[in-house]
Amino acid sequence: MNHEKLFVKHLPSQKLDPDKYTLLTTAADIQVETNDCHAGLSTITRDDQFDKSNNPVHAIESIILCHDAGLYPPLNVMHWLVDSLKDWHNNNGHKSMDQAMGLKNSGWNAMREAIKEQLYEDIMIEHFRIKNMFEITYKDAAEIVISRLEDTKWNFSGYEIPPISVETLLDKRKKKWAKILNDTEYKEIAETFKNIPPSEKIEILSHYPLHSYSHITKMEQYIK
C-alpha cells in the first residue's frame, strides 16, 4: 500500500479555527518558490537526499527549505539535529559544531561533496535535456554538454572539483541515472523538450560551441 508522506505545518499566529485550518499537509499541497524546473518533493524537503547520502548538508537544506515552506522538518532530519546538538552539548562545547554535525572530518568536507553532487546532477539533467530536445545519441549529447563546460567556468563554489569527462558522464547516466530518467515524470518532460519550437532550440544551441554539434546530421537544420 502506498502511504503518502504527511507534513506538519507551522502554527499560524492567530487563533486556530478547526473548520478552516489543518495542521497536516501532503506533498501535493506544498508550493515553494524555486528556480529548479524539476523541483519535486525531494527538492523541497531534501530528506530523501539525506537518507541516501547521509550528507548533513542535505539535512541543513531540509530545515531551511521546510521553514521557508511553512513546514516543520521531517522527523529523520530532526533526529539528526538533536543528536548533533546533544553531542556538542555533552562535550561541553569542546567538540566543534562542524565535528558534531559531521560537516568536516579527516579531510572530508560535507559542503564540498554536496556541491559536487549538485553540479554533477545539473550536468546530468542538461545532458538529458539536450539528448531529448534534439533526439540525438547519448554520446553526441554528452560531447555537446562537456564541450560547453570546457569552454566556460562552471564551478563557482570556491572548492576544487574535478571536471567531468564524456566517459564519466555516460558512465554515471548508465549506472545511477538511467532508472531515474526513465520514470513516468521524466518521460513526460522528454516529450516536452522534443516539442520545443525550432527557434527556441536555435537559441539554446547559441550557448554551445558550434564545433560541438556542427558535425551531427540531425543538428544541421539548427545551424544558421
N, C-alpha and C positions, 0 to 999 in steps of 0.2 A: 504493500500500500504506500502511495506517495503522500507523505505528510509535508504540507507547505510550512516553511520556516516562518515563525512569527517574531515580531519585534515589538519592543515596548517603547511607546512614545514619551517624550518629555511631558511633564505635567504643565498645563497652562497656568498663568499667573492668577487668572480669575477662578471663581468657584466653579467646580465641575457640574455640568448638567448631564446626568447619566443617559438621558434620551438623545443627546446631541453629540456626545463625545465618548470615544472608546480609547482605552489605553493600549490596545493591541492593533497592530497593522501588519499587512502582508507585503511580500516583495512587490506584488503588482501595484500596490498603492503608494509605493515610495517614489518620490520625484526629487531629483537632485540636479542642480545646475552642474554640468560637466562638459569639458572640452573633448571628451572621448566619445566618438560617434558609435563605438562598440560597447558603451557602458552598459553593464547589467548589474545584477545584484552583487556579484563578486567585486565589481569596481566600487560599488557604494560602500560595502562593509569591509572588504579585504580579509574577512576572517577565513574564507576559503584558501586564499593565498597563504595566510599564516599557517593554516593546518598543513598545507602541502610542503612548504619550505621551512617552517619553523623559524623564519627570519623575523626578529622582533620589530623591524621597521614596519612590516605589514600590520602588526598589532597596533603600533602607534598611529599609522594611517587610518586604521579602522576606527580608533577612538575619535580622531579629528573628523573624519567623514561622517560618522554616525552623529556626532554632535551637531555638525552643520545641517544634517538632515532632520534634526529634531528627534533623534532616537538614542536610546541607551546602547552602549556597545554590546556585542554578543557575549555570552557567558564565557566562552573559551578565552576571549581576549581579556575579560575582567579577571579570570583566574590567573592569567599570566601577569597582569599588572599587580595584583595583590601579592602574588608570590615574589615578584621583583622588589616591591616595597618592603615586604617582610624581611627579605634577605638583606637589604640595605639597612633597615632599622635594627635587626638583630645583631648586625656587625657594628652597631653604634656609629654608623656613617664612615667607618674606616675603609670599607669597600666602596669604590666609586659607583655612582649610579649607572655609568656606562657598563661596568662589570656586572652589577646586579641585574640589569636588564638584558645582558648578553649582547650589547651593541658593539663591543670591542673585546677581543680575546686572542692573545697569542698571534698577533698579526692579522687576524680576521676582522674585517670591518663590515658590519651589517649594512650600513648605508651604501657603501661601495657595491656590495653584492646585490642589493635591491635595485640600485640604479642600473647596474649591468644587466640584470634580469629584465628591467623595463625597456631598456634600449634595444635589447635583442628581440623582445616581444613586439616593439614598434616596427622593427625591421621586418619581422616575420609577417605582420599584418600588411605592411606595404608590399611585400612580395606577393601576398595573397591578392591584393588589390590589382597590381599590375598584371599578374598572371590571368586573372579572370576578366579584367577590363578589356584586354586586347586578345584574349583567347589564344595565348602562346604557351610554349612549354615551360615547365618549372625551371629548367636550366636557363632558358632565354630570359625569363623574368628575373631570376637571381642575378644574372650578369648585368642586367639593366640597373637594378637596385644597388648592387655593390659598386658599379661604376660611378653612380651619383655620390655614394658615400666616400669614395676615394677622391672625388673632386671637391668635396665640401667638408667643413668642420661639423661633425655630428655629435661629438662628445663635449658638452659644455659643463660637465659636472665637477671638473677640477680633480677627478680621480683618474688614475691610469687604467684604462680599459682597453684590452686588446681589440684591434679591428677584426671584423668578421669577414671571412672569405666566402666565395661562392660555394665551395665544397662544404664548409661548416654550416652555411645557411641551409643547403639542401639536406644535409645530414640531420639537422635539428628539425626540419619540417617532417622528414620521414619518421624519425624516432619519437618525437614529442608532440608535434602539431598536427599530423595527418588526421588523427581521430577527432581532435577538437574542431578542425576546419571542415570536417565532413558532416557535422551535425546539421540539423534542420535550419537553425538560425543562420549559420554561415552560408549554407547553400542558397538561402533566400537573398542574402547580401550579395553573393556572387552573381546572381541573376540581375540584381540592381546595377552592379558595376558594368555588366555586359550591355545594358540598355542605355548607358550614358550617351548623349549626343556626340557625334564626331568632333564638333567644335570644342567641347569641353575636354575631350580626350587629347586633342592637339594642345590645349592649354596646359594640361597636366604634363604632357611629354616635354613641354618647353623648359621644364625644370630638370630635365635629364640630359646628359651629354649625347649629342647626335650620334657619335660613334658607337654608343651602347646598343642602339636599336636599328640603325640605318641598313644593316645587312640582313635584317629579318623580313622575309617576304610579306608577312601579314601586316607589317608596320609601314610599308611603302605608301599606303593611302593617307597616312597622317603626316607625311613629310612634305613641307611646302617647297 
